[in-house]
Amino acid sequence: MNTPLSTHPRTLLVIVAEAALEKPLVREARQRGVQGWTVAEVHGRFFEGEREGAWEADRTIELKLLCDRATAEALAQEVLARYAPHYSVAMYFTPAEVLRPERF
């Protein structure tokens, strides 16, 4: 018989943005206490058009951050205010449950 896992609520914030924003976005996350993130290069179609990543200025990243809801919202608000008016940025929240809460 398996013991049920003890999970803890967090929010997954996913930011899809131009690759030029990777370092500033990670810096913003660190300043808000986010302890970990994952970055991947992606390509796809956005409101602004298709981004294939065929050349340096056309690269796109997907930044995934797990943190509490208030931190995710504060970071999203900063990204909307500071970066979204000038760069291609898409964001979404997803409820998540983590197993080791001290890591998030």
Secondary structure, DSSP 8 states (H G I E B T S, - for coil): -------EEEEEEEEEEEGGGHHHHHHHHHHTT---EEEEEE-EEETTEEE---SGGG-EEEEEEEE-HHHHHHHHHHHHHHTTTTS-EEEEEEEEEES-GGG-
